[in-house]
C-alpha cells in the first residue's frame, strides 16, 4: 500500500498539471536554475561592459535580467488569456531567459548608442514576434532548418571574439592579455569541458556554474576581484520602470526586429523538443501561437523594466527530455527562485564581481556549442551545391563585411548599423533571399 502511494506521488512529477510535494519539486527546480542562471545574467554583464555602465546601472541590468526571465517563464507556464484558440502563453513546461542570440547586435548598438536604444528596438522586435505568432503557418516556410541553422551558426561565430577578449581580461582592462588572465580562463575552461564530458547528473548539468566558481576562487587568490560595489548595493529593491529610458533608432529597430523574427521561428524547435521529449507528442497550433505571441508581448513589457530580450532556454529543454519531469509546479518554483534573486541587488552585485577572464573561460564552450548547433541544423538538409552556396555565401558576407571595419565607410550610418556591425542580420537576409531565388536541385533516383 505504501509503495503504491509513493509511486502515485512520484507520478505527479510526470504530469503537466501534477502537484508534486515541495521535497520532490525543489531539487528539480534548483537544477533548472543552476542550468540557466549563468547564461541568463552573462548577456547583461556583456552589454553593461560595452555600454560603459557604472556599478549601480550594471546591477540594475542584471537584476532586471533575473526578474524578467522569471516573469516571462510564468507567463509561458500559466497563460494570461486562454479562450478557445486564443491564448497568451504556451502552457508548456519551459524556462525563459536572456538570450545570447541578440548579444552581437546588442553589443553593436550599445557601442554606438546606449541601452535605451536596445530597449526601444526590443519593443519593435516584440511587435514583430507577435505578428510571427499570429501568421506562423504562413511565415514558417521561409525558415527551414537550413536557414535557421545558418543564422545560429553565424551567431556562434560572431560571439567568439567576445569570449576570447574576455579570456584575455577584457579589452578595457589594464591587464588585458596578462598570463594571470589566461591562466584563470584556461582553468575555468578545463573544468567546464571536463565536467561536460566526464561528469554525470548534476555535475554535468551545472558544469558552467562549477567552472565559474572554481575560476572565481583562483582569481580571488590572484587578487583580481573587486568587492567595492557590493557594500553599496541595497539588500532588497523593486525594479525601477524606465530606469534606462526608451529610444527608437530606425536601423537598430530593423537589426533587432530581424532577430526577433528568427528567434520566434526558432522557438518552435524548443517547444517541439519539450513536448516530444517530455510529453511524447508535437505541440498544438494553439500552443505555438500562444507561446510566440507571449514571447513578443513579454519582451515589450520587459523593455520598460530594463530586461533584455528573452528566449526559450535549450539547456532546460534538454533537462526535460532527459528527466521527463513536466510538472509546471517545478518550473514555477524555478521562476520563483529567479524572482527572489532578482529582488536582491546584493546578489546581482556579487555577479558583477566575476572577472571577465572567468566569464570568457566559461562561455567560450557555450558559444562553440551554439555554433555547432547551427552546423547540425544545416547538415540536416542535403549538402548539395545549392545548399552549400546558400550557407557559404551567407556566412562569407555576414562575417566578412563585419570584420572588414571600413568596408561600408562610404555608406549612410544606418546601413552600417544594420549590416556592418553584427554578421547575424546580413547572414540571415542573404540566406533567405538565396533560398527563395536559387533553383532547387532535383533529387537523383536511386
SULCORMO-V811360 format. One record per residue. N is the residue number from 1. PHI is phi in degrees with one decimal (999 if undefined). OMEGA is omega as a letter, one per 40 degrees, with the letter a starting at -180 (NA if undefined). BURIAL is I if it has 24 or more other C-alpha atoms within 12 Angstrom, else O. Layout:
# SULCORMO-V811360
N:PHI:OMEGA:BURIAL
N:PHI:OMEGA:BURIAL
This chain:
# SULCORMO-V811360
1:999:i:O
2:-62.2:i:O
3:-64.9:i:O
4:-66.5:i:O
5:-65.5:i:O
6:-63.1:i:O
7:-64.0:i:O
8:-64.0:i:O
9:-66.3:i:O
10:-66.9:a:I
11:-61.9:i:O
12:-60.7:i:I
13:-68.4:a:I
14:-103.3:i:I
15:-119.0:a:I
16:-55.7:a:I
17:-98.3:i:O
18:-66.0:a:O
19:-124.8:i:I
20:-66.9:i:I
21:-71.8:i:O
22:-58.0:a:O
23:-62.6:i:O
24:-79.0:a:I
25:-79.8:a:I
26:-60.5:i:I
27:-60.6:a:O
28:-70.8:i:I
29:-65.3:i:I
30:-61.3:i:I
31:-60.1:i:I
32:-66.1:i:I
33:-64.8:a:I
34:-60.6:a:I
35:-69.5:a:I
36:-117.3:a:I
37:-65.8:i:I
38:-66.3:i:I
39:-63.9:a:I
40:-71.0:a:I
41:-92.2:a:I
42:-61.8:i:I
43:-57.2:i:I
44:-65.1:i:I
45:-64.7:a:I
46:-63.8:a:I
47:-63.6:i:I
48:-59.1:i:I
49:-66.3:a:I
50:-66.7:a:I
51:-76.3:a:I
52:69.4:a:O
53:-71.4:i:I
54:-75.3:a:O
55:-57.9:a:I
56:-64.1:a:I
57:-66.7:i:I
58:-63.2:i:I
59:-63.3:i:I
60:-61.9:a:I
61:-66.3:i:I
62:-69.6:i:I
63:-57.5:i:I
64:-64.4:i:I
65:-59.9:a:I
66:-68.5:a:I
67:-63.4:a:I
68:-70.3:i:I
69:-63.3:i:I
70:-63.9:a:I
71:-67.0:i:I
72:-68.0:i:I
73:-64.0:a:I
74:-64.4:i:I
75:-64.7:i:I
76:-68.0:a:I
77:-69.7:a:I
78:-123.7:a:I
79:-49.0:i:I
80:-67.7:i:I
81:-125.1:i:O
82:-146.0:a:O
83:-136.7:a:O
84:63.4:a:O
85:-90.6:a:O
86:-104.3:i:O
87:-153.6:i:I
88:-118.5:a:I
89:126.1:a:I
90:-82.3:a:I
91:75.1:a:I
92:-101.5:i:I
93:-77.2:i:I
94:-129.2:i:I
95:-115.4:i:I
96:-104.4:i:I
97:-157.9:i:I
98:-63.5:a:I
99:-94.9:i:I
100:-70.2:a:I
101:-59.8:a:I
102:-92.9:a:I
103:-58.2:a:I
104:-57.6:i:I
105:-70.5:i:I
106:-64.0:i:I
107:-61.0:a:I
108:-63.3:a:I
109:-69.4:i:I
110:-63.3:i:I
111:-70.8:a:I
112:-88.0:a:I
113:-125.4:i:I
114:-164.1:a:I
115:-64.7:i:I
116:-57.9:i:I
117:-69.7:i:I
118:-61.2:a:I
119:-67.1:i:I
120:-63.9:i:I
121:-63.5:i:I
122:-63.3:i:I
123:-62.3:i:I
124:-63.3:i:I
125:-61.2:i:I
126:-61.5:i:I
127:-63.0:i:I
128:-60.1:a:I
129:-63.3:i:I
130:-61.0:i:I
131:-64.2:i:I
132:-61.8:i:I
133:-62.5:a:I
134:-69.8:a:I
135:-109.9:a:O
136:-57.5:a:I
137:-65.2:a:O
138:-76.1:a:O
139:-86.1:a:O
140:-57.1:a:I
141:-65.3:i:O
142:-80.2:a:I
143:-129.5:i:I
144:-68.2:a:I
145:-53.1:i:I
146:-60.7:a:I
147:-76.3:i:I
148:-63.4:i:I
149:-64.1:i:I
150:-61.6:a:I
151:-64.6:a:I
152:-62.6:i:I
153:-61.5:i:I
154:-63.9:i:I
155:-61.8:i:I
156:-60.4:a:I
157:-62.6:a:I
158:-71.4:a:I
159:-87.6:a:I
160:-58.0:i:I
161:-59.1:i:I
162:-61.2:a:I
163:-63.2:a:I
164:-67.3:i:I
165:-62.5:i:I
166:-67.0:i:I
167:-58.7:i:I
168:-80.1:i:I
169:114.3:a:I
170:91.2:a:I
171:-63.5:a:O
172:-86.4:a:O
173:-83.0:i:O
174:-69.3:a:O
175:-100.8:a:O
176:-54.8:i:O
177:84.6:a:O
178:-71.3:a:O
179:-66.5:i:O
180:-63.0:i:I
181:-61.2:a:I
182:-67.6:i:I
183:-63.0:i:I
184:-62.5:a:I
185:-62.4:a:I
186:-69.6:i:I
187:-60.4:i:I
188:-61.0:a:I
189:-63.1:a:I
190:-61.8:a:I
191:-65.3:i:I
192:-61.8:a:I
193:-66.1:i:I
194:-60.8:a:O
195:-67.2:i:I
196:-63.1:a:I
197:-101.1:a:O
198:-114.8:a:O
199:-77.0:i:O
200:-133.8:i:O
201:60.0:a:O
202:-64.3:i:I
203:-64.9:i:O
204:-73.7:a:I
205:-64.1:a:I
206:-104.4:a:I
207:-58.6:a:I
208:-68.1:i:I
209:-62.3:i:I
210:-63.8:i:I
211:-61.1:i:I
212:-66.7:i:I
213:-61.2:a:I
214:-64.2:i:I
215:-63.2:i:I
216:-64.1:i:I
217:-63.8:i:O
218:-63.8:a:I
219:-67.5:i:I
220:-63.0:i:O
221:-64.3:i:O
222:-85.9:a:O
223:68.2:a:O
224:-97.7:a:I
225:-104.8:a:I
226:-110.3:a:O
227:-97.8:a:O
228:-61.6:a:O
229:-81.8:a:I
230:-71.3:a:I
231:-63.3:a:O
232:-86.9:a:O
233:-75.1:i:I
234:-71.6:i:O
235:-81.6:a:O
236:-147.4:a:O
237:-160.5:i:O
238:-78.6:i:O
239:-66.0:a:I
240:-98.1:i:O
241:-63.8:i:O
242:57.0:i:O
243:-60.6:a:I
244:-95.1:a:I
245:82.9:i:O
246:-133.2:i:I
247:-131.7:i:I
248:-111.4:i:I
249:-119.6:a:I
250:-49.6:a:O
251:-64.9:i:I
252:-66.3:i:I
253:-63.6:i:I
254:-64.4:a:I
255:-60.3:a:I
256:-71.3:a:I
257:-60.3:i:I
258:-60.5:a:I
259:-65.6:i:I
260:-63.6:i:I
261:-61.9:i:I
262:-63.1:a:I
263:-70.7:i:I
264:-64.5:i:I
265:-68.5:a:I
266:-61.5:i:I
267:-61.3:i:I
268:-58.1:i:I
269:-62.4:a:I
270:-69.5:i:I
271:-63.3:i:I
272:-66.9:i:I
273:-64.6:i:I
274:-65.5:a:I
275:-72.2:i:I
276:-70.9:a:I
277:-76.7:a:I
278:-106.8:a:I
279:-121.3:i:I
280:56.6:i:O
281:-159.1:i:O
282:-88.6:i:O
283:-69.2:i:I
284:-77.2:i:O
285:-60.2:a:O
286:-64.6:i:I
287:-65.7:i:I
288:-66.7:i:I
289:-60.0:a:I
290:-63.0:a:I
291:-67.1:a:I
292:-75.4:i:I
293:-62.6:i:I
294:-64.3:i:I
295:-58.5:i:I
296:-68.3:a:I
297:-63.8:a:I
298:-67.1:i:I
299:-70.9:i:I
300:-63.7:i:I
301:-62.5:a:I
302:-59.7:a:I
303:-58.8:a:I
304:-73.1:a:I
305:-114.5:i:I
306:81.5:i:I
307:-83.1:i:I
308:-72.5:a:I
309:-54.8:i:I
310:-105.8:i:I
311:-159.9:i:I
312:-65.1:a:I
313:-100.4:a:I
314:-65.3:a:I
315:-63.9:i:I
316:-76.4:i:I
317:-61.4:i:I
318:-62.1:i:I
319:-64.1:i:I
320:-60.5:a:I
321:-64.7:a:I
322:-85.1:a:O
323:-97.3:a:O
324:66.6:i:I
325:-81.0:a:I
326:-126.2:a:I
327:-60.7:a:I
328:-63.5:i:I
329:-61.1:i:I
330:-63.2:a:I
331:-72.6:i:I
332:-64.6:i:I
333:-68.2:i:I
334:-62.1:i:I
335:-63.1:i:I
336:-63.5:i:I
337:-64.1:i:I
338:-63.0:a:I
339:-63.1:i:I
340:-64.1:i:I
341:-60.6:a:I
342:-73.0:i:I
343:-87.8:a:I
344:-115.0:a:I
345:-56.4:i:I
346:-57.9:i:I
347:-65.1:i:I
348:-62.0:a:I
349:-66.9:i:I
350:-63.8:i:I
351:-64.5:i:I
352:-72.5:i:I
353:-84.9:i:I
354:-66.2:a:I
355:-61.4:a:I
356:-59.3:a:I
357:-63.1:i:I
358:-68.8:i:I
359:-61.5:i:I
360:-62.8:i:I
361:-63.3:a:I
362:-81.0:a:I
363:-93.1:a:I
364:-61.7:i:I
365:-72.0:i:I
366:-65.0:a:I
367:-66.1:i:I
368:-63.6:i:I
369:-64.1:i:I
370:-61.4:a:I
371:-61.6:a:I
372:-72.3:i:O
373:-62.8:i:I
374:-61.4:i:I
375:-61.8:i:I
376:-61.8:i:O
377:-65.0:a:I
378:-62.6:a:I
379:-76.0:i:O
380:-69.2:i:O
381:-93.4:i:O
382:-59.5:a:O
383:-88.5:i:O
384:-84.7:a:O
385:-61.9:a:O
386:-62.3:a:O
387:-68.9:i:I
388:-67.9:i:I
389:-64.7:a:I
390:-60.1:a:I
391:-66.6:a:I
392:-61.7:a:I
393:-68.9:a:I
394:-62.1:a:I
395:-70.4:a:I
396:-62.2:a:I
397:-69.3:a:I
398:-61.5:a:I
399:-73.7:a:I
400:-65.1:a:I
401:-66.4:a:I
402:-72.5:i:I
403:-83.4:i:O
404:-88.7:a:O
405:-54.9:a:O
406:-99.8:a:O
407:-62.2:a:O
408:-113.9:a:O
409:-61.0:a:O
410:-89.4:a:O
411:-86.9:i:O
412:-59.6:a:O
413:-59.4:a:O
414:-66.3:i:O
415:-65.2:i:I
416:-64.1:a:I
417:-63.8:a:I
418:-75.8:a:I
419:-107.4:a:I
420:-106.2:a:I
421:-101.7:i:I
422:-126.1:a:I
423:-71.1:a:I
424:-66.9:a:I
425:-64.3:a:I
426:-64.0:i:I
427:-62.7:i:I
428:-63.8:a:I
429:-62.5:i:I
430:-61.9:a:I
431:-63.7:a:I
432:-64.0:a:I
433:-63.4:i:O
434:-62.3:i:I
435:-65.2:a:I
436:-82.7:a:O
437:-97.2:a:O
438:-76.1:a:O
439:-68.0:i:O
440:-75.8:a:O
441:-79.6:i:O
442:-73.9:i:O
443:-71.3:i:O
444:-77.5:i:O
445:-72.3:a:O
446:-80.7:NA:O
